[in-house]
Amino acid sequence: EDPYHLLDYDEEEDPEMDTEERIMPPKPMSEARMREIIRDHECKEKDRVKFAMATLRGRALTWSNRRTKSTGIEAANNTPWSEVKK
């Protein structure tokens, strides 16, 4: 599965560019909007975690990055939704 599936991409990509250069960062999203999307799309718990992690900013992003580094991406993606939404 593409780990960047939630991110926006340029319509016309230069195939010579590195993947890192072609990926645009996710747009900022309010907590209320994130909860609305999760509710409206009836996301499964594991998908909620991946979606929420892709929208983090500031201290929350720092927490997520540290946790992912210490536990690994698989464990981070399997974090219970109840822990992520704290």
HTML snippet that shows the backbone in 3Dmol.js (N, CA, C, O; Angstrom):
<script src="https://3Dmol.org/build/3Dmol-min.js"></script>
<div id="view" style="width:600px;height:400px;position:relative"></div>
<script>
const pdb = `
ATOM      1  N   GLU A   1       0.842  -1.181   0.000  1.00  0.00           N
ATOM      2  CA  GLU A   1       0.000   0.000   0.000  1.00  0.00           C
ATOM      3  C   GLU A   1       0.885   1.241   0.000  1.00  0.00           C
ATOM      4  O   GLU A   1       1.903   1.282   0.691  1.00  0.00           O
ATOM      5  N   ASP A   2       0.508   2.217  -0.750  1.00  0.00           N
ATOM      6  CA  ASP A   2       1.252   3.460  -0.863  1.00  0.00           C
ATOM      7  C   ASP A   2       1.134   4.255   0.436  1.00  0.00           C
ATOM      8  O   ASP A   2       0.029   4.657   0.799  1.00  0.00           O
ATOM      9  N   PRO A   3       2.255   4.497   1.159  1.00  0.00           N
ATOM     10  CA  PRO A   3       2.164   5.227   2.429  1.00  0.00           C
ATOM     11  C   PRO A   3       1.774   6.685   2.252  1.00  0.00           C
ATOM     12  O   PRO A   3       1.483   7.367   3.235  1.00  0.00           O
ATOM     13  N   TYR A   4       1.761   7.170   1.031  1.00  0.00           N
ATOM     14  CA  TYR A   4       1.438   8.573   0.786  1.00  0.00           C
ATOM     15  C   TYR A   4       0.062   8.744   0.160  1.00  0.00           C
ATOM     16  O   TYR A   4      -0.217   9.789  -0.427  1.00  0.00           O
ATOM     17  N   HIS A   5      -0.804   7.739   0.273  1.00  0.00           N
ATOM     18  CA  HIS A   5      -2.095   7.781  -0.413  1.00  0.00           C
ATOM     19  C   HIS A   5      -2.996   8.910   0.055  1.00  0.00           C
ATOM     20  O   HIS A   5      -3.926   9.274  -0.664  1.00  0.00           O
ATOM     21  N   LEU A   6      -2.759   9.483   1.237  1.00  0.00           N
ATOM     22  CA  LEU A   6      -3.602  10.572   1.723  1.00  0.00           C
ATOM     23  C   LEU A   6      -3.076  11.949   1.320  1.00  0.00           C
ATOM     24  O   LEU A   6      -3.723  12.962   1.584  1.00  0.00           O
ATOM     25  N   LEU A   7      -1.913  11.988   0.688  1.00  0.00           N
ATOM     26  CA  LEU A   7      -1.311  13.262   0.334  1.00  0.00           C
ATOM     27  C   LEU A   7      -1.685  13.670  -1.084  1.00  0.00           C
ATOM     28  O   LEU A   7      -2.048  12.838  -1.915  1.00  0.00           O
ATOM     29  N   ASP A   8      -1.587  14.977  -1.341  1.00  0.00           N
ATOM     30  CA  ASP A   8      -1.866  15.497  -2.680  1.00  0.00           C
ATOM     31  C   ASP A   8      -0.608  15.408  -3.536  1.00  0.00           C
ATOM     32  O   ASP A   8       0.507  15.541  -3.029  1.00  0.00           O
ATOM     33  N   TYR A   9      -0.788  15.187  -4.807  1.00  0.00           N
ATOM     34  CA  TYR A   9       0.327  15.120  -5.739  1.00  0.00           C
ATOM     35  C   TYR A   9       0.147  16.174  -6.829  1.00  0.00           C
ATOM     36  O   TYR A   9      -0.974  16.563  -7.158  1.00  0.00           O
ATOM     37  N   ASP A  10       1.266  16.626  -7.379  1.00  0.00           N
ATOM     38  CA  ASP A  10       1.207  17.532  -8.522  1.00  0.00           C
ATOM     39  C   ASP A  10       0.580  16.781  -9.685  1.00  0.00           C
ATOM     40  O   ASP A  10       0.796  15.580  -9.843  1.00  0.00           O
ATOM     41  N   GLU A  11      -0.202  17.490 -10.505  1.00  0.00           N
ATOM     42  CA  GLU A  11      -0.828  16.821 -11.642  1.00  0.00           C
ATOM     43  C   GLU A  11       0.206  16.386 -12.677  1.00  0.00           C
ATOM     44  O   GLU A  11       0.115  15.292 -13.233  1.00  0.00           O
ATOM     45  N   GLU A  12       1.179  17.242 -12.927  1.00  0.00           N
ATOM     46  CA  GLU A  12       2.220  16.892 -13.886  1.00  0.00           C
ATOM     47  C   GLU A  12       3.527  16.734 -13.132  1.00  0.00           C
ATOM     48  O   GLU A  12       4.165  17.719 -12.759  1.00  0.00           O
ATOM     49  N   GLU A  13       3.918  15.497 -12.912  1.00  0.00           N
ATOM     50  CA  GLU A  13       5.136  15.224 -12.175  1.00  0.00           C
ATOM     51  C   GLU A  13       6.285  14.988 -13.140  1.00  0.00           C
ATOM     52  O   GLU A  13       6.116  14.383 -14.198  1.00  0.00           O
ATOM     53  N   ASP A  14       7.445  15.473 -12.758  1.00  0.00           N
ATOM     54  CA  ASP A  14       8.651  15.231 -13.523  1.00  0.00           C
ATOM     55  C   ASP A  14       9.196  13.873 -13.097  1.00  0.00           C
ATOM     56  O   ASP A  14       9.589  13.715 -11.942  1.00  0.00           O
ATOM     57  N   PRO A  15       9.232  12.891 -13.988  1.00  0.00           N
ATOM     58  CA  PRO A  15       9.690  11.555 -13.601  1.00  0.00           C
ATOM     59  C   PRO A  15      11.138  11.523 -13.129  1.00  0.00           C
ATOM     60  O   PRO A  15      11.556  10.553 -12.496  1.00  0.00           O
ATOM     61  N   GLU A  16      11.911  12.570 -13.427  1.00  0.00           N
ATOM     62  CA  GLU A  16      13.307  12.633 -13.008  1.00  0.00           C
ATOM     63  C   GLU A  16      13.453  13.064 -11.551  1.00  0.00           C
ATOM     64  O   GLU A  16      14.517  12.885 -10.957  1.00  0.00           O
ATOM     65  N   MET A  17      12.401  13.626 -10.976  1.00  0.00           N
ATOM     66  CA  MET A  17      12.469  14.113  -9.597  1.00  0.00           C
ATOM     67  C   MET A  17      12.416  12.945  -8.624  1.00  0.00           C
ATOM     68  O   MET A  17      11.801  11.914  -8.901  1.00  0.00           O
ATOM     69  N   ASP A  18      13.078  13.123  -7.470  1.00  0.00           N
ATOM     70  CA  ASP A  18      12.976  12.132  -6.400  1.00  0.00           C
ATOM     71  C   ASP A  18      11.550  12.126  -5.879  1.00  0.00           C
ATOM     72  O   ASP A  18      10.846  13.132  -5.960  1.00  0.00           O
ATOM     73  N   THR A  19      11.134  11.001  -5.349  1.00  0.00           N
ATOM     74  CA  THR A  19       9.786  10.892  -4.785  1.00  0.00           C
ATOM     75  C   THR A  19       9.573  11.946  -3.716  1.00  0.00           C
ATOM     76  O   THR A  19       8.507  12.559  -3.656  1.00  0.00           O
ATOM     77  N   GLU A  20      10.573  12.168  -2.868  1.00  0.00           N
ATOM     78  CA  GLU A  20      10.451  13.146  -1.784  1.00  0.00           C
ATOM     79  C   GLU A  20      10.140  14.538  -2.329  1.00  0.00           C
ATOM     80  O   GLU A  20       9.407  15.296  -1.693  1.00  0.00           O
ATOM     81  N   GLU A  21      10.678  14.884  -3.485  1.00  0.00           N
ATOM     82  CA  GLU A  21      10.454  16.205  -4.065  1.00  0.00           C
ATOM     83  C   GLU A  21       9.064  16.316  -4.680  1.00  0.00           C
ATOM     84  O   GLU A  21       8.515  17.414  -4.759  1.00  0.00           O
ATOM     85  N   ARG A  22       8.484  15.196  -5.117  1.00  0.00           N
ATOM     86  CA  ARG A  22       7.185  15.225  -5.772  1.00  0.00           C
ATOM     87  C   ARG A  22       6.019  15.232  -4.797  1.00  0.00           C
ATOM     88  O   ARG A  22       4.912  15.631  -5.159  1.00  0.00           O
ATOM     89  N   ILE A  23       6.251  14.801  -3.578  1.00  0.00           N
ATOM     90  CA  ILE A  23       5.163  14.689  -2.614  1.00  0.00           C
ATOM     91  C   ILE A  23       4.912  16.029  -1.952  1.00  0.00           C
ATOM     92  O   ILE A  23       5.825  16.658  -1.416  1.00  0.00           O
ATOM     93  N   MET A  24       3.660  16.453  -1.997  1.00  0.00           N
ATOM     94  CA  MET A  24       3.275  17.699  -1.336  1.00  0.00           C
ATOM     95  C   MET A  24       2.808  17.359   0.071  1.00  0.00           C
ATOM     96  O   MET A  24       2.196  16.312   0.281  1.00  0.00           O
ATOM     97  N   PRO A  25       3.086  18.227   1.038  1.00  0.00           N
ATOM     98  CA  PRO A  25       2.630  17.945   2.401  1.00  0.00           C
ATOM     99  C   PRO A  25       1.112  18.005   2.483  1.00  0.00           C
ATOM    100  O   PRO A  25       0.472  18.694   1.689  1.00  0.00           O
ATOM    101  N   PRO A  26       0.530  17.281   3.447  1.00  0.00           N
ATOM    102  CA  PRO A  26      -0.920  17.343   3.599  1.00  0.00           C
ATOM    103  C   PRO A  26      -1.357  18.732   4.007  1.00  0.00           C
ATOM    104  O   PRO A  26      -0.608  19.460   4.658  1.00  0.00           O
ATOM    105  N   LYS A  27      -2.557  19.099   3.630  1.00  0.00           N
ATOM    106  CA  LYS A  27      -3.097  20.405   3.994  1.00  0.00           C
ATOM    107  C   LYS A  27      -3.498  20.382   5.467  1.00  0.00           C
ATOM    108  O   LYS A  27      -3.958  19.356   5.967  1.00  0.00           O
ATOM    109  N   PRO A  28      -3.323  21.526   6.178  1.00  0.00           N
ATOM    110  CA  PRO A  28      -3.743  21.579   7.577  1.00  0.00           C
ATOM    111  C   PRO A  28      -5.233  21.254   7.693  1.00  0.00           C
ATOM    112  O   PRO A  28      -6.025  21.609   6.819  1.00  0.00           O
ATOM    113  N   MET A  29      -5.601  20.580   8.774  1.00  0.00           N
ATOM    114  CA  MET A  29      -6.990  20.194   8.969  1.00  0.00           C
ATOM    115  C   MET A  29      -7.339  20.350  10.442  1.00  0.00           C
ATOM    116  O   MET A  29      -6.573  19.947  11.317  1.00  0.00           O
ATOM    117  N   SER A  30      -8.483  20.929  10.704  1.00  0.00           N
ATOM    118  CA  SER A  30      -8.912  21.090  12.091  1.00  0.00           C
ATOM    119  C   SER A  30      -9.339  19.740  12.660  1.00  0.00           C
ATOM    120  O   SER A  30      -9.702  18.826  11.920  1.00  0.00           O
ATOM    121  N   GLU A  31      -9.290  19.633  13.981  1.00  0.00           N
ATOM    122  CA  GLU A  31      -9.726  18.399  14.630  1.00  0.00           C
ATOM    123  C   GLU A  31     -11.193  18.123  14.310  1.00  0.00           C
ATOM    124  O   GLU A  31     -11.584  16.978  14.088  1.00  0.00           O
ATOM    125  N   ALA A  32     -11.996  19.182  14.290  1.00  0.00           N
ATOM    126  CA  ALA A  32     -13.424  19.013  13.996  1.00  0.00           C
ATOM    127  C   ALA A  32     -13.624  18.449  12.588  1.00  0.00           C
ATOM    128  O   ALA A  32     -14.449  17.557  12.389  1.00  0.00           O
ATOM    129  N   ARG A  33     -12.876  18.961  11.618  1.00  0.00           N
ATOM    130  CA  ARG A  33     -12.999  18.477  10.237  1.00  0.00           C
ATOM    131  C   ARG A  33     -12.544  17.022  10.138  1.00  0.00           C
ATOM    132  O   ARG A  33     -13.163  16.215   9.444  1.00  0.00           O
ATOM    133  N   MET A  34     -11.458  16.696  10.840  1.00  0.00           N
ATOM    134  CA  MET A  34     -10.960  15.330  10.825  1.00  0.00           C
ATOM    135  C   MET A  34     -12.016  14.374  11.392  1.00  0.00           C
ATOM    136  O   MET A  34     -12.266  13.315  10.815  1.00  0.00           O
ATOM    137  N   ARG A  35     -12.631  14.740  12.510  1.00  0.00           N
ATOM    138  CA  ARG A  35     -13.669  13.894  13.113  1.00  0.00           C
ATOM    139  C   ARG A  35     -14.880  13.766  12.174  1.00  0.00           C
ATOM    140  O   ARG A  35     -15.494  12.703  12.080  1.00  0.00           O
ATOM    141  N   GLU A  36     -15.206  14.855  11.491  1.00  0.00           N
ATOM    142  CA  GLU A  36     -16.331  14.838  10.546  1.00  0.00           C
ATOM    143  C   GLU A  36     -16.063  13.854   9.403  1.00  0.00           C
ATOM    144  O   GLU A  36     -16.943  13.077   9.030  1.00  0.00           O
ATOM    145  N   ILE A  37     -14.869  13.889   8.861  1.00  0.00           N
ATOM    146  CA  ILE A  37     -14.507  12.983   7.764  1.00  0.00           C
ATOM    147  C   ILE A  37     -14.556  11.535   8.237  1.00  0.00           C
ATOM    148  O   ILE A  37     -15.096  10.667   7.551  1.00  0.00           O
ATOM    149  N   ILE A  38     -13.989  11.281   9.410  1.00  0.00           N
ATOM    150  CA  ILE A  38     -13.992   9.921   9.957  1.00  0.00           C
ATOM    151  C   ILE A  38     -15.419   9.432  10.159  1.00  0.00           C
ATOM    152  O   ILE A  38     -15.741   8.290   9.832  1.00  0.00           O
ATOM    153  N   ARG A  39     -16.273  10.295  10.698  1.00  0.00           N
ATOM    154  CA  ARG A  39     -17.670   9.917  10.942  1.00  0.00           C
ATOM    155  C   ARG A  39     -18.411   9.685   9.628  1.00  0.00           C
ATOM    156  O   ARG A  39     -19.080   8.665   9.459  1.00  0.00           O
ATOM    157  N   ASP A  40     -18.292  10.628   8.704  1.00  0.00           N
ATOM    158  CA  ASP A  40     -19.029  10.549   7.442  1.00  0.00           C
ATOM    159  C   ASP A  40     -18.635   9.344   6.593  1.00  0.00           C
ATOM    160  O   ASP A  40     -19.467   8.794   5.872  1.00  0.00           O
ATOM    161  N   HIS A  41     -17.393   8.940   6.676  1.00  0.00           N
ATOM    162  CA  HIS A  41     -16.914   7.830   5.853  1.00  0.00           C
ATOM    163  C   HIS A  41     -16.911   6.504   6.607  1.00  0.00           C
ATOM    164  O   HIS A  41     -16.458   5.483   6.090  1.00  0.00           O
ATOM    165  N   GLU A  42     -17.423   6.534   7.833  1.00  0.00           N
ATOM    166  CA  GLU A  42     -17.507   5.318   8.644  1.00  0.00           C
ATOM    167  C   GLU A  42     -16.199   4.535   8.600  1.00  0.00           C
ATOM    168  O   GLU A  42     -16.183   3.333   8.331  1.00  0.00           O
ATOM    169  N   CYS A  43     -15.101   5.244   8.869  1.00  0.00           N
ATOM    170  CA  CYS A  43     -13.769   4.633   8.823  1.00  0.00           C
ATOM    171  C   CYS A  43     -13.627   3.520   9.852  1.00  0.00           C
ATOM    172  O   CYS A  43     -14.122   3.624  10.974  1.00  0.00           O
ATOM    173  N   LYS A  44     -12.949   2.465   9.454  1.00  0.00           N
ATOM    174  CA  LYS A  44     -12.587   1.403  10.386  1.00  0.00           C
ATOM    175  C   LYS A  44     -11.538   1.976  11.337  1.00  0.00           C
ATOM    176  O   LYS A  44     -10.863   2.949  11.002  1.00  0.00           O
ATOM    177  N   GLU A  45     -11.401   1.379  12.519  1.00  0.00           N
ATOM    178  CA  GLU A  45     -10.469   1.902  13.516  1.00  0.00           C
ATOM    179  C   GLU A  45      -9.054   2.023  12.973  1.00  0.00           C
ATOM    180  O   GLU A  45      -8.410   3.051  13.181  1.00  0.00           O
ATOM    181  N   LYS A  46      -8.550   1.002  12.280  1.00  0.00           N
ATOM    182  CA  LYS A  46      -7.176   1.062  11.778  1.00  0.00           C
ATOM    183  C   LYS A  46      -7.015   2.180  10.744  1.00  0.00           C
ATOM    184  O   LYS A  46      -5.946   2.785  10.657  1.00  0.00           O
ATOM    185  N   ASP A  47      -8.056   2.462   9.962  1.00  0.00           N
ATOM    186  CA  ASP A  47      -7.982   3.537   8.982  1.00  0.00           C
ATOM    187  C   ASP A  47      -8.055   4.902   9.655  1.00  0.00           C
ATOM    188  O   ASP A  47      -7.454   5.862   9.174  1.00  0.00           O
ATOM    189  N   ARG A  48      -8.783   4.997  10.759  1.00  0.00           N
ATOM    190  CA  ARG A  48      -8.852   6.252  11.517  1.00  0.00           C
ATOM    191  C   ARG A  48      -7.467   6.648  11.993  1.00  0.00           C
ATOM    192  O   ARG A  48      -7.075   7.811  11.895  1.00  0.00           O
ATOM    193  N   VAL A  49      -6.729   5.679  12.508  1.00  0.00           N
ATOM    194  CA  VAL A  49      -5.390   5.947  13.036  1.00  0.00           C
ATOM    195  C   VAL A  49      -4.481   6.452  11.924  1.00  0.00           C
ATOM    196  O   VAL A  49      -3.805   7.466  12.100  1.00  0.00           O
ATOM    197  N   LYS A  50      -4.448   5.772  10.792  1.00  0.00           N
ATOM    198  CA  LYS A  50      -3.594   6.200   9.678  1.00  0.00           C
ATOM    199  C   LYS A  50      -3.982   7.592   9.199  1.00  0.00           C
ATOM    200  O   LYS A  50      -3.115   8.429   8.948  1.00  0.00           O
ATOM    201  N   PHE A  51      -5.273   7.842   9.071  1.00  0.00           N
ATOM    202  CA  PHE A  51      -5.747   9.147   8.615  1.00  0.00           C
ATOM    203  C   PHE A  51      -5.358  10.236   9.604  1.00  0.00           C
ATOM    204  O   PHE A  51      -4.834  11.280   9.215  1.00  0.00           O
ATOM    205  N   ALA A  52      -5.614   9.991  10.874  1.00  0.00           N
ATOM    206  CA  ALA A  52      -5.303  10.990  11.900  1.00  0.00           C
ATOM    207  C   ALA A  52      -3.810  11.283  11.943  1.00  0.00           C
ATOM    208  O   ALA A  52      -3.411  12.443  12.044  1.00  0.00           O
ATOM    209  N   MET A  53      -2.990  10.257  11.868  1.00  0.00           N
ATOM    210  CA  MET A  53      -1.535  10.453  11.914  1.00  0.00           C
ATOM    211  C   MET A  53      -1.050  11.287  10.725  1.00  0.00           C
ATOM    212  O   MET A  53      -0.090  12.048  10.848  1.00  0.00           O
ATOM    213  N   ALA A  54      -1.702  11.145   9.594  1.00  0.00           N
ATOM    214  CA  ALA A  54      -1.302  11.897   8.403  1.00  0.00           C
ATOM    215  C   ALA A  54      -1.689  13.366   8.487  1.00  0.00           C
ATOM    216  O   ALA A  54      -1.229  14.166   7.672  1.00  0.00           O
ATOM    217  N   THR A  55      -2.522  13.740   9.453  1.00  0.00           N
ATOM    218  CA  THR A  55      -2.975  15.128   9.554  1.00  0.00           C
ATOM    219  C   THR A  55      -2.390  15.864  10.755  1.00  0.00           C
ATOM    220  O   THR A  55      -2.734  17.023  10.986  1.00  0.00           O
ATOM    221  N   LEU A  56      -1.514  15.219  11.524  1.00  0.00           N
ATOM    222  CA  LEU A  56      -0.975  15.834  12.740  1.00  0.00           C
ATOM    223  C   LEU A  56      -0.057  17.009  12.438  1.00  0.00           C
ATOM    224  O   LEU A  56       0.583  17.068  11.388  1.00  0.00           O
ATOM    225  N   ARG A  57      -0.008  17.945  13.385  1.00  0.00           N
ATOM    226  CA  ARG A  57       0.853  19.132  13.310  1.00  0.00           C
ATOM    227  C   ARG A  57       1.443  19.393  14.693  1.00  0.00           C
ATOM    228  O   ARG A  57       0.940  18.890  15.697  1.00  0.00           O
ATOM    229  N   GLY A  58       2.505  20.179  14.736  1.00  0.00           N
ATOM    230  CA  GLY A  58       3.068  20.663  15.993  1.00  0.00           C
ATOM    231  C   GLY A  58       3.458  19.558  16.963  1.00  0.00           C
ATOM    232  O   GLY A  58       4.101  18.581  16.581  1.00  0.00           O
ATOM    233  N   ARG A  59       3.055  19.725  18.241  1.00  0.00           N
ATOM    234  CA  ARG A  59       3.423  18.761  19.286  1.00  0.00           C
ATOM    235  C   ARG A  59       2.872  17.372  19.007  1.00  0.00           C
ATOM    236  O   ARG A  59       3.513  16.369  19.319  1.00  0.00           O
ATOM    237  N   ALA A  60       1.684  17.317  18.420  1.00  0.00           N
ATOM    238  CA  ALA A  60       1.094  16.009  18.110  1.00  0.00           C
ATOM    239  C   ALA A  60       1.931  15.268  17.070  1.00  0.00           C
ATOM    240  O   ALA A  60       2.115  14.055  17.165  1.00  0.00           O
ATOM    241  N   LEU A  61       2.433  15.992  16.087  1.00  0.00           N
ATOM    242  CA  LEU A  61       3.284  15.379  15.066  1.00  0.00           C
ATOM    243  C   LEU A  61       4.597  14.909  15.689  1.00  0.00           C
ATOM    244  O   LEU A  61       5.089  13.827  15.366  1.00  0.00           O
ATOM    245  N   THR A  62       5.162  15.722  16.580  1.00  0.00           N
ATOM    246  CA  THR A  62       6.392  15.332  17.279  1.00  0.00           C
ATOM    247  C   THR A  62       6.161  14.053  18.079  1.00  0.00           C
ATOM    248  O   THR A  62       6.982  13.136  18.041  1.00  0.00           O
ATOM    249  N   TRP A  63       5.036  13.990  18.807  1.00  0.00           N
ATOM    250  CA  TRP A  63       4.691  12.786  19.573  1.00  0.00           C
ATOM    251  C   TRP A  63       4.608  11.572  18.645  1.00  0.00           C
ATOM    252  O   TRP A  63       5.166  10.515  18.939  1.00  0.00           O
ATOM    253  N   SER A  64       3.916  11.737  17.541  1.00  0.00           N
ATOM    254  CA  SER A  64       3.732  10.634  16.599  1.00  0.00           C
ATOM    255  C   SER A  64       5.061  10.168  16.012  1.00  0.00           C
ATOM    256  O   SER A  64       5.315   8.968  15.912  1.00  0.00           O
ATOM    257  N   ASN A  65       5.903  11.119  15.628  1.00  0.00           N
ATOM    258  CA  ASN A  65       7.205  10.766  15.047  1.00  0.00           C
ATOM    259  C   ASN A  65       8.074  10.009  16.047  1.00  0.00           C
ATOM    260  O   ASN A  65       8.718   9.023  15.690  1.00  0.00           O
ATOM    261  N   ARG A  66       8.092  10.471  17.301  1.00  0.00           N
ATOM    262  CA  ARG A  66       8.884   9.790  18.335  1.00  0.00           C
ATOM    263  C   ARG A  66       8.337   8.385  18.587  1.00  0.00           C
ATOM    264  O   ARG A  66       9.096   7.424  18.712  1.00  0.00           O
ATOM    265  N   ARG A  67       7.038   8.284  18.656  1.00  0.00           N
ATOM    266  CA  ARG A  67       6.406   6.984  18.913  1.00  0.00           C
ATOM    267  C   ARG A  67       6.682   6.016  17.762  1.00  0.00           C
ATOM    268  O   ARG A  67       6.998   4.848  17.987  1.00  0.00           O
ATOM    269  N   THR A  68       6.561   6.507  16.537  1.00  0.00           N
ATOM    270  CA  THR A  68       6.827   5.668  15.366  1.00  0.00           C
ATOM    271  C   THR A  68       8.281   5.219  15.345  1.00  0.00           C
ATOM    272  O   THR A  68       8.581   4.070  15.021  1.00  0.00           O
ATOM    273  N   LYS A  69       9.186   6.140  15.694  1.00  0.00           N
ATOM    274  CA  LYS A  69      10.609   5.801  15.700  1.00  0.00           C
ATOM    275  C   LYS A  69      10.913   4.734  16.751  1.00  0.00           C
ATOM    276  O   LYS A  69      11.718   3.834  16.509  1.00  0.00           O
ATOM    277  N   SER A  70      10.274   4.830  17.912  1.00  0.00           N
ATOM    278  CA  SER A  70      10.572   3.874  18.983  1.00  0.00           C
ATOM    279  C   SER A  70       9.845   2.538  18.819  1.00  0.00           C
ATOM    280  O   SER A  70      10.374   1.501  19.219  1.00  0.00           O
ATOM    281  N   THR A  71       8.649   2.547  18.241  1.00  0.00           N
ATOM    282  CA  THR A  71       7.875   1.303  18.142  1.00  0.00           C
ATOM    283  C   THR A  71       7.885   0.686  16.748  1.00  0.00           C
ATOM    284  O   THR A  71       7.610  -0.504  16.590  1.00  0.00           O
ATOM    285  N   GLY A  72       8.199   1.490  15.743  1.00  0.00           N
ATOM    286  CA  GLY A  72       8.137   1.020  14.363  1.00  0.00           C
ATOM    287  C   GLY A  72       6.804   1.395  13.731  1.00  0.00           C
ATOM    288  O   GLY A  72       5.813   1.589  14.434  1.00  0.00           O
ATOM    289  N   ILE A  73       6.781   1.496  12.421  1.00  0.00           N
ATOM    290  CA  ILE A  73       5.598   1.962  11.695  1.00  0.00           C
ATOM    291  C   ILE A  73       4.412   1.019  11.868  1.00  0.00           C
ATOM    292  O   ILE A  73       3.275   1.473  12.005  1.00  0.00           O
ATOM    293  N   GLU A  74       4.664  -0.283  11.863  1.00  0.00           N
ATOM    294  CA  GLU A  74       3.565  -1.251  11.994  1.00  0.00           C
ATOM    295  C   GLU A  74       2.858  -1.091  13.335  1.00  0.00           C
ATOM    296  O   GLU A  74       1.628  -1.062  13.394  1.00  0.00           O
ATOM    297  N   ALA A  75       3.635  -0.987  14.412  1.00  0.00           N
ATOM    298  CA  ALA A  75       3.040  -0.808  15.745  1.00  0.00           C
ATOM    299  C   ALA A  75       2.331   0.539  15.840  1.00  0.00           C
ATOM    300  O   ALA A  75       1.254   0.637  16.428  1.00  0.00           O
ATOM    301  N   ALA A  76       2.934   1.576  15.263  1.00  0.00           N
ATOM    302  CA  ALA A  76       2.309   2.905  15.296  1.00  0.00           C
ATOM    303  C   ALA A  76       0.971   2.885  14.562  1.00  0.00           C
ATOM    304  O   ALA A  76      -0.004   3.470  15.034  1.00  0.00           O
ATOM    305  N   ASN A  77       0.921   2.224  13.426  1.00  0.00           N
ATOM    306  CA  ASN A  77      -0.332   2.137  12.668  1.00  0.00           C
ATOM    307  C   ASN A  77      -1.384   1.296  13.380  1.00  0.00           C
ATOM    308  O   ASN A  77      -2.576   1.420  13.098  1.00  0.00           O
ATOM    309  N   ASN A  78      -0.950   0.448  14.295  1.00  0.00           N
ATOM    310  CA  ASN A  78      -1.884  -0.389  15.048  1.00  0.00           C
ATOM    311  C   ASN A  78      -2.209   0.175  16.426  1.00  0.00           C
ATOM    312  O   ASN A  78      -2.776  -0.522  17.268  1.00  0.00           O
ATOM    313  N   THR A  79      -1.851   1.434  16.656  1.00  0.00           N
ATOM    314  CA  THR A  79      -2.195   2.099  17.909  1.00  0.00           C
ATOM    315  C   THR A  79      -3.711   2.169  18.018  1.00  0.00           C
ATOM    316  O   THR A  79      -4.380   2.523  17.047  1.00  0.00           O
ATOM    317  N   PRO A  80      -4.266   1.839  19.180  1.00  0.00           N
ATOM    318  CA  PRO A  80      -5.723   1.929  19.328  1.00  0.00           C
ATOM    319  C   PRO A  80      -6.219   3.359  19.101  1.00  0.00           C
ATOM    320  O   PRO A  80      -5.577   4.320  19.527  1.00  0.00           O
ATOM    321  N   TRP A  81      -7.351   3.490  18.436  1.00  0.00           N
ATOM    322  CA  TRP A  81      -7.940   4.799  18.152  1.00  0.00           C
ATOM    323  C   TRP A  81      -8.143   5.586  19.440  1.00  0.00           C
ATOM    324  O   TRP A  81      -7.966   6.804  19.450  1.00  0.00           O
ATOM    325  N   SER A  82      -8.511   4.912  20.525  1.00  0.00           N
ATOM    326  CA  SER A  82      -8.745   5.599  21.797  1.00  0.00           C
ATOM    327  C   SER A  82      -7.488   6.307  22.290  1.00  0.00           C
ATOM    328  O   SER A  82      -7.590   7.351  22.934  1.00  0.00           O
ATOM    329  N   GLU A  83      -6.309   5.765  22.005  1.00  0.00           N
ATOM    330  CA  GLU A  83      -5.059   6.405  22.405  1.00  0.00           C
ATOM    331  C   GLU A  83      -4.720   7.572  21.483  1.00  0.00           C
ATOM    332  O   GLU A  83      -4.250   8.612  21.945  1.00  0.00           O
ATOM    333  N   VAL A  84      -4.952   7.410  20.198  1.00  0.00           N
ATOM    334  CA  VAL A  84      -4.622   8.460  19.227  1.00  0.00           C
ATOM    335  C   VAL A  84      -5.478   9.699  19.443  1.00  0.00           C
ATOM    336  O   VAL A  84      -4.976  10.819  19.344  1.00  0.00           O
ATOM    337  N   LYS A  85      -6.748   9.520  19.732  1.00  0.00           N
ATOM    338  CA  LYS A  85      -7.639  10.684  19.829  1.00  0.00           C
ATOM    339  C   LYS A  85      -7.482  11.472  21.119  1.00  0.00           C
ATOM    340  O   LYS A  85      -8.136  12.501  21.290  1.00  0.00           O
ATOM    341  N   LYS A  86      -6.613  11.008  22.049  1.00  0.00           N
ATOM    342  CA  LYS A  86      -6.347  11.764  23.280  1.00  0.00           C
ATOM    343  C   LYS A  86      -5.766  13.065  22.923  1.00  0.00           C
ATOM    344  O   LYS A  86      -5.462  13.869  23.805  1.00  0.00           O
TER     345      LYS A  86
END
`;
const viewer = $3Dmol.createViewer("view");
viewer.addModel(pdb, "pdb");
viewer.setStyle({}, {cartoon: {color: "spectrum"}});
viewer.zoomTo();
viewer.render();
</script>
